[in-house]
Amino acid sequence: MLLCVTANHKTASFEMLERLSRTPDDVAPNLLRLAPCVQGAVVVSTCNRFEAYVEVDEPVTAAGAVGVEAVLEAIEQSAGIPAEELDGAYAVHSGRRVAEHLFAVASGLESVVSGEGEIAGQVRRALTSARKHGTTSPELERLFQRASQAQRKVKNVTALGRAGRSLVRLALELADSRIADWSAERVLLVGTGSYAAVTLATLRERGATNISVYSPSGRAELFAKKHDITAVAEADYAHVATASSLLITCTTATEPVLGRAQLQGPTGSAAAGCPMGLQTSQLVIDLGMPRNVDPDIATLEGVALLDLETIRLHAPLEELQATDAARTVVREAADTFHVVGAQQSVTPSVVAFRTHILSLMEAEIERARARGDEGGKVEQAMRHLAGVLTHTPTTRAHELAAQGRGDEFAAALQTLYGITAEAAADAPAAESA
């Protein structure tokens, strides 16, 4: 059984999401260690959501409850967040609802800004991480691969990608009311990851040209050279920050990288030691999760802070037509995922049935040969009859599976013939020829 435990911007506070975003990579391994019934786990962790996708061994009584309990315990062990603090901050999806939820997430339908494109890559990286740590399972592999396929179809056949905007674009659109001429802005970009590259490209689209970059991890020179901007050294960080009119942070640092110490200068005076002069009006955009910026800077005179929580509150209404079309694609993909999975689940029973019928047929053919079956007419007739006898039950098995009733076929098989899929799997190869 598939299970999803999700804490996102719809269910949890910004503070809780910030704490969950610091969760180490050992949540999934801990899950498998804590609950033997957990067959696999993939964790998707972004700035606006934490989701654990789990495959639970169905025969376990109350498997869903056991799975959720294991997720909460793994979070507590990895992130130090007690289960009681998560009460009311998460939702649980199970069964066929899991696929529809993940497909919607991967397509950007559940993002702060509907249609944002970054989440697709984050979902793919979650699967890669699970593979690296050995926590995935065949069904979770199938789930996440189909999620990527659904996302690509949404992108190709709907207008959601054009209707939705990334957080970077939305943040800069909100900044438009304060910026008359983007080319006149002195911009400091703090961070050098993939999100920083997206931010830089978006800034240039709006006309910004005077852009510097600082990296808390020391990668500013390489990033600046690649993108033809100015690198800021550690010793100059506070001076450049003080002189910049627009500062955008987007690092993965777990502690704030911008605060009063940088914006007031090294001696505590806003203009102290700043060779480029004091910037009396500054806009700081914090795209980091956890926060890259100390919220206290918002109390500084002339400084305005725009963080993810504020951006979320200003997210535009979804363009309903594009969203509806995308959700139709997602539902259809989820239905197909469920049907294929159900058919695969009934396959062992179908194989057991056909193996049983064919073994009876082979025995009768051998007896006919012993009696002198001239020309193989009896054998030909028997093989035709076996095909007729297995066709309708096989078709019916797949129909029942699509309705979620595959277990009825397995039960009928055992009642009528006294055989099980497990017994057929253990049978010698010659018996299923």
C-alpha positions as CSV (number, residue, x, y, z in Angstrom):
1,M,0.0,0.0,0.0
2,L,1.2,3.5,-0.8
3,L,1.1,6.2,1.8
4,C,2.0,9.9,1.7
5,V,2.5,12.1,4.8
6,T,2.6,15.8,3.7
7,A,3.2,19.0,5.4
8,N,2.9,22.0,3.0
9,H,2.0,25.6,2.8
10,K,-1.7,24.6,3.0
11,T,-1.4,22.6,6.2
12,A,1.6,23.9,8.2
13,S,2.8,27.3,9.4
14,F,5.8,29.0,7.7
15,E,7.8,28.4,10.9
16,M,7.1,24.7,10.9
17,L,8.0,24.4,7.2
18,E,11.2,26.2,7.9
19,R,12.1,23.7,10.7
20,L,11.2,20.7,8.4
21,S,13.4,22.1,5.6
22,R,16.4,21.5,7.8
23,T,15.6,17.8,8.0
24,P,18.7,15.7,7.2
25,D,18.9,13.1,4.5
26,D,18.5,10.2,6.9
27,V,14.7,10.4,7.3
28,A,14.0,7.7,4.7
29,P,16.7,5.3,6.0
30,N,15.3,5.8,9.6
31,L,11.9,5.0,8.3
32,L,12.9,1.6,7.0
33,R,14.8,0.9,10.2
34,L,12.0,1.9,12.5
35,A,9.2,-0.1,10.8
36,P,9.8,-3.5,9.3
37,C,6.5,-3.2,7.4
38,V,7.9,-0.2,5.4
39,Q,9.1,-1.5,2.1
40,G,10.4,1.7,0.7
41,A,10.5,5.5,1.3
42,V,11.1,8.6,-0.8
43,V,11.2,12.1,0.9
44,V,10.5,15.3,-1.0
45,S,11.7,18.3,0.9
46,T,11.4,21.8,-0.6
47,C,11.0,25.3,0.8
48,N,7.2,24.9,1.0
49,R,6.6,21.3,1.6
50,F,7.9,18.2,3.3
51,E,6.5,14.9,2.0
52,A,7.3,11.3,2.8
53,Y,6.1,8.7,0.3
54,V,6.0,5.3,1.8
55,E,5.3,1.8,0.6
56,V,3.8,-0.3,3.4
57,D,3.4,-4.1,3.5
58,E,-0.4,-4.5,3.2
59,P,-0.9,-7.7,5.3
60,V,0.2,-5.7,8.4
61,T,-2.9,-4.8,10.5
62,A,-3.4,-1.0,10.5
63,A,-0.5,-0.6,8.1
64,G,-1.5,3.0,7.4
65,A,-1.4,4.0,11.0
66,V,1.9,2.2,11.5
67,G,3.4,4.0,8.4
68,V,2.3,7.4,9.7
69,E,3.7,6.7,13.1
70,A,7.0,5.7,11.6
71,V,7.2,8.9,9.5
72,L,6.6,11.0,12.6
73,E,9.2,9.1,14.6
74,A,11.8,9.4,11.8
75,I,11.2,13.1,11.7
76,E,11.7,13.4,15.4
77,Q,14.9,11.4,15.3
78,S,16.3,13.3,12.3
79,A,15.1,16.9,12.9
80,G,14.3,16.9,16.6
81,I,10.7,17.9,16.1
82,P,8.4,15.9,18.5
83,A,5.3,14.3,16.9
84,E,3.0,16.3,19.1
85,E,4.3,19.5,17.6
86,L,3.3,18.2,14.2
87,D,-0.3,17.7,15.2
88,G,-2.6,19.4,12.7
89,A,0.4,20.4,10.5
90,Y,0.2,17.4,8.1
91,A,-2.2,15.5,6.0
92,V,-2.2,11.8,5.0
93,H,-3.0,10.3,1.6
94,S,-3.3,6.6,1.0
95,G,-4.1,4.2,-1.8
96,R,-5.0,5.6,-5.2
97,R,-5.0,9.2,-3.8
98,V,-1.2,9.1,-3.4
99,A,-0.6,9.0,-7.2
100,E,-2.9,11.9,-7.9
101,H,-1.4,14.0,-5.2
102,L,2.2,13.4,-6.3
103,F,1.4,14.0,-9.9
104,A,-0.3,17.3,-9.0
105,V,2.8,18.3,-6.9
106,A,5.2,17.4,-9.6
107,S,3.1,19.5,-12.1
108,G,3.2,22.6,-9.9
109,L,-0.5,22.4,-9.1
110,E,0.1,22.3,-5.4
111,S,2.8,25.0,-5.3
112,V,2.5,28.4,-3.7
113,V,2.3,29.8,-7.2
114,S,0.4,27.4,-9.4
115,G,2.5,26.1,-12.2
116,E,5.9,27.0,-10.9
117,G,8.6,24.9,-12.6
118,E,11.2,24.3,-9.9
119,I,9.2,21.5,-8.2
120,A,9.6,19.0,-11.1
121,G,13.3,18.9,-10.7
122,Q,13.0,18.6,-6.9
123,V,10.7,15.6,-7.2
124,R,13.2,13.9,-9.6
125,R,16.1,14.6,-7.2
126,A,14.1,13.1,-4.3
127,L,13.9,9.8,-6.2
128,T,17.7,10.0,-7.0
129,S,18.4,10.5,-3.4
130,A,16.3,7.5,-2.4
131,R,18.2,5.4,-4.9
132,K,21.5,6.6,-3.5
133,H,20.4,5.7,0.1
134,G,18.8,2.4,-1.0
135,T,15.4,3.3,0.3
136,T,13.3,3.2,-2.9
137,S,11.1,0.2,-3.9
138,P,9.7,-1.0,-7.3
139,E,6.3,0.5,-6.7
140,L,7.8,3.9,-5.6
141,E,10.1,3.8,-8.6
142,R,7.0,3.4,-10.8
143,L,5.1,6.1,-8.9
144,F,7.9,8.7,-9.3
145,Q,8.7,7.9,-12.9
146,R,5.0,8.2,-13.8
147,A,4.9,11.5,-11.9
148,S,7.6,12.9,-14.2
149,Q,5.7,11.7,-17.2
150,A,2.5,13.4,-16.0
151,Q,4.4,16.6,-15.3
152,R,5.8,16.6,-18.9
153,K,2.3,16.0,-20.3
154,V,0.8,18.9,-18.2
155,K,3.6,21.1,-19.5
156,N,3.1,20.1,-23.1
157,V,-0.7,20.1,-23.5
158,T,-1.9,22.8,-21.1
159,A,-1.2,26.5,-20.5
160,L,-0.3,26.0,-16.8
161,G,3.4,26.6,-17.3
162,R,2.7,29.9,-19.0
163,A,0.0,30.8,-16.5
164,G,2.1,29.9,-13.4
165,R,5.1,31.9,-12.4
166,S,8.1,30.9,-10.3
167,L,8.7,32.4,-6.9
168,V,11.6,34.4,-8.3
169,R,9.4,36.0,-11.0
170,L,6.6,36.7,-8.5
171,A,9.1,38.3,-6.0
172,L,10.5,40.6,-8.7
173,E,7.0,41.5,-9.9
174,L,6.1,42.5,-6.3
175,A,9.3,44.6,-6.3
176,D,8.2,46.5,-9.4
177,S,6.2,48.9,-7.3
178,R,9.4,50.1,-5.7
179,I,11.7,50.1,-8.7
180,A,11.3,52.6,-11.4
181,D,14.4,51.6,-13.5
182,W,15.9,48.2,-13.1
183,S,19.0,49.2,-15.0
184,A,19.8,51.8,-12.2
185,E,19.6,49.2,-9.4
186,R,22.7,48.1,-7.6
187,V,21.9,44.4,-7.1
188,L,23.7,42.0,-4.7
189,L,22.9,38.3,-5.2
190,V,23.8,36.1,-2.2
191,G,24.1,32.5,-3.3
192,T,25.4,30.6,-6.3
193,G,23.2,27.5,-6.7
194,S,20.7,26.7,-9.4
195,Y,18.2,29.0,-7.8
196,A,20.7,31.8,-8.0
197,A,21.1,31.2,-11.7
198,V,17.4,31.4,-12.3
199,T,17.3,34.6,-10.2
200,L,20.1,36.1,-12.3
201,A,18.4,35.3,-15.5
202,T,15.1,36.8,-14.3
203,L,16.9,40.0,-13.2
204,R,18.5,40.4,-16.6
205,E,15.1,39.9,-18.2
206,R,13.9,42.9,-16.3
207,G,16.8,45.1,-17.3
208,A,19.2,44.8,-14.3
209,T,22.8,45.2,-15.3
210,N,24.8,46.2,-12.2
211,I,24.8,42.8,-10.4
212,S,27.3,41.4,-7.9
213,V,27.4,38.0,-6.3
214,Y,28.6,36.9,-2.8
215,S,28.8,33.2,-1.8
216,P,28.9,32.2,1.9
217,S,30.5,28.9,0.7
218,G,33.3,30.7,-1.3
219,R,32.0,30.0,-4.9
220,A,31.4,33.6,-5.9
221,E,34.4,33.8,-8.3
222,L,33.5,30.8,-10.3
223,F,29.8,31.8,-10.5
224,A,30.7,35.4,-11.4
225,K,33.1,34.3,-14.2
226,K,30.5,31.9,-15.7
227,H,27.8,34.6,-15.7
228,D,29.9,37.7,-16.4
229,I,29.1,39.5,-13.2
230,T,31.2,40.9,-10.3
231,A,32.3,38.6,-7.4
232,V,32.3,40.0,-3.9
233,A,35.0,38.8,-1.5
234,E,34.2,38.0,2.2
235,A,36.1,41.1,3.4
236,D,33.9,43.3,1.1
237,Y,30.5,41.7,1.8
238,A,29.3,44.2,4.4
239,H,30.4,47.2,2.4
240,V,28.7,46.0,-0.8
241,A,25.6,45.0,1.1
242,T,25.3,48.4,2.6
243,A,25.7,50.1,-0.8
244,S,23.3,47.9,-2.7
245,S,19.7,49.0,-3.4
246,L,18.4,45.4,-4.0
247,L,19.6,42.4,-2.2
248,I,18.4,38.9,-3.1
249,T,19.4,35.9,-1.0
250,C,18.9,32.3,-2.2
251,T,21.3,30.0,-0.4
252,T,20.9,26.6,1.3
253,A,22.6,27.9,4.5
254,T,20.9,26.8,7.7
255,E,21.6,30.1,9.4
256,P,21.0,33.7,8.3
257,V,23.7,35.1,6.0
258,L,22.4,38.7,6.0
259,G,21.6,40.7,9.1
260,R,22.3,44.0,10.9
261,A,26.0,43.4,10.9
262,Q,26.1,43.5,7.1
263,L,23.6,46.3,6.5
264,Q,24.9,48.6,9.2
265,G,28.6,48.2,8.2
266,P,31.4,46.7,10.3
267,T,31.3,49.4,13.0
268,G,27.6,49.5,13.4
269,S,27.1,52.7,11.5
270,A,25.1,52.3,8.2
271,A,27.5,54.5,6.3
272,A,30.7,53.5,8.0
273,G,33.6,52.5,5.8
274,C,31.4,52.2,2.7
275,P,33.5,53.4,-0.3
276,M,30.4,53.4,-2.5
277,G,28.3,55.5,-0.2
278,L,25.2,54.7,1.9
279,Q,22.2,53.3,0.1
280,T,19.3,55.0,2.0
281,S,16.5,52.8,0.5
282,Q,17.0,49.1,0.3
283,L,14.8,46.2,-0.7
284,V,15.8,42.8,0.6
285,I,14.2,39.7,-1.0
286,D,14.8,36.5,1.0
287,L,14.1,33.4,-1.2
288,G,15.9,31.0,1.2
289,M,14.5,28.2,3.2
290,P,15.4,28.2,6.0
291,R,15.5,32.0,6.1
292,N,18.7,33.5,4.8
293,V,17.9,36.9,6.3
294,D,17.5,37.9,9.9
295,P,13.9,39.2,10.1
296,D,15.2,42.0,12.5
297,I,16.6,43.9,9.5
298,A,13.0,45.0,8.7
299,T,13.3,47.4,11.7
300,L,16.2,49.2,10.1
301,E,15.3,52.6,8.7
302,G,15.0,52.5,4.9
303,V,15.1,48.7,4.7
304,A,12.1,46.7,3.4
305,L,12.1,42.9,3.6
306,L,10.2,40.6,1.3
307,D,10.4,36.9,2.3
308,L,8.7,33.7,1.2
309,E,5.8,34.1,3.6
310,T,5.0,37.6,2.3
311,I,5.4,36.4,-1.3
312,R,3.0,33.5,-0.6
313,L,0.3,36.0,0.7
314,H,0.6,37.9,-2.6
315,A,0.4,34.9,-4.9
316,P,-2.1,35.7,-7.7
317,L,-5.3,33.8,-8.2
318,E,-4.9,30.7,-10.4
319,E,-5.9,30.9,-13.9
320,L,-8.8,28.5,-13.6
321,Q,-9.0,27.2,-17.2
322,A,-5.4,26.2,-17.3
323,T,-5.5,24.7,-13.9
324,D,-8.7,22.7,-14.7
325,A,-7.1,21.3,-17.8
326,A,-3.9,20.3,-15.9
327,R,-5.9,18.6,-13.1
328,T,-7.8,16.6,-15.8
329,V,-4.4,15.4,-17.1
330,V,-3.3,14.5,-13.6
331,R,-6.5,12.6,-12.8
332,E,-6.2,10.6,-16.0
333,A,-2.6,9.8,-15.3
334,A,-3.4,8.7,-11.8
335,D,-6.2,6.5,-13.0
336,T,-3.9,4.9,-15.5
337,F,-1.3,4.4,-12.8
338,H,-3.9,2.7,-10.6
339,V,-5.2,0.4,-13.3
340,V,-1.7,-0.7,-14.4
341,G,-0.8,-1.4,-10.8
342,A,-3.9,-3.3,-10.2
343,Q,-3.3,-5.4,-13.3
344,Q,0.2,-6.1,-12.2
345,S,-1.0,-7.1,-8.8
346,V,-3.4,-9.7,-10.3
347,T,-0.8,-11.1,-12.7
348,P,0.6,-13.7,-10.3
349,S,-2.9,-15.1,-9.8
350,V,-3.5,-15.2,-13.6
351,V,-0.1,-16.9,-14.1
352,A,-1.1,-19.5,-11.5
353,F,-4.4,-20.2,-13.2
354,R,-2.9,-20.5,-16.6
355,T,0.0,-22.7,-15.3
356,H,-2.6,-25.0,-13.7
357,I,-4.7,-25.3,-16.9
358,L,-1.7,-25.8,-19.1
359,S,-0.2,-28.4,-16.8
360,L,-3.5,-30.4,-17.0
361,M,-3.4,-30.0,-20.8
362,E,0.1,-31.3,-21.1
363,A,-0.7,-34.3,-19.0
364,E,-3.7,-35.2,-21.3
365,I,-1.6,-34.7,-24.4
366,E,1.0,-37.1,-23.0
367,R,-1.7,-39.7,-22.4
368,A,-3.1,-39.2,-26.0
369,R,0.4,-39.6,-27.4
370,A,0.7,-42.9,-25.4
371,R,-2.5,-44.1,-27.0
372,G,-1.2,-43.3,-30.5
373,D,-2.4,-39.8,-31.4
374,E,-1.9,-40.0,-35.1
375,G,-1.3,-36.6,-36.7
376,G,-1.5,-34.8,-33.4
377,K,-5.2,-34.1,-33.8
378,V,-5.9,-34.6,-30.1
379,E,-3.0,-32.4,-29.1
380,Q,-4.2,-29.6,-31.5
381,A,-7.7,-29.8,-30.1
382,M,-6.5,-29.8,-26.5
383,R,-4.3,-26.7,-27.0
384,H,-7.2,-24.9,-28.6
385,L,-9.5,-25.9,-25.8
386,A,-6.9,-24.7,-23.2
387,G,-6.8,-21.3,-24.9
388,V,-10.5,-21.0,-24.9
389,L,-10.8,-22.0,-21.2
390,T,-8.1,-19.5,-20.1
391,H,-9.2,-16.5,-22.2
392,T,-12.4,-15.4,-20.4
393,P,-11.1,-15.9,-16.8
394,T,-7.9,-13.9,-17.7
395,T,-9.9,-11.1,-19.2
396,R,-12.2,-11.1,-16.2
397,A,-9.3,-11.0,-13.8
398,H,-8.0,-7.8,-15.4
399,E,-11.4,-6.2,-15.3
400,L,-11.8,-7.0,-11.6
401,A,-8.3,-5.6,-11.0
402,A,-9.2,-2.4,-12.6
403,Q,-12.1,-2.1,-10.2
404,G,-9.9,-2.8,-7.2
405,R,-11.4,-6.3,-6.8
406,G,-8.4,-8.4,-7.9
407,D,-8.5,-10.2,-4.5
408,E,-11.8,-11.7,-5.6
409,F,-10.2,-13.5,-8.5
410,A,-7.4,-14.8,-6.2
411,A,-10.0,-16.1,-3.7
412,A,-12.1,-17.8,-6.4
413,L,-8.9,-19.4,-7.8
414,Q,-8.1,-20.9,-4.5
415,T,-11.7,-22.0,-3.8
416,L,-12.2,-23.6,-7.2
417,Y,-8.8,-25.1,-7.9
418,G,-7.1,-25.1,-4.5
419,I,-4.1,-23.2,-5.9
420,T,-2.4,-19.9,-5.0
421,A,0.0,-17.5,-6.7
422,E,2.6,-18.4,-4.2
423,A,2.3,-22.1,-4.9
424,A,2.6,-21.5,-8.6
425,A,5.7,-19.4,-8.1
426,D,7.3,-22.2,-6.1
427,A,6.4,-24.9,-8.7
428,P,9.2,-26.4,-10.8
429,A,9.7,-24.7,-14.2
430,A,8.7,-27.8,-16.1
431,E,5.3,-27.7,-14.6
432,S,4.5,-24.3,-16.1
433,A,5.8,-25.1,-19.6
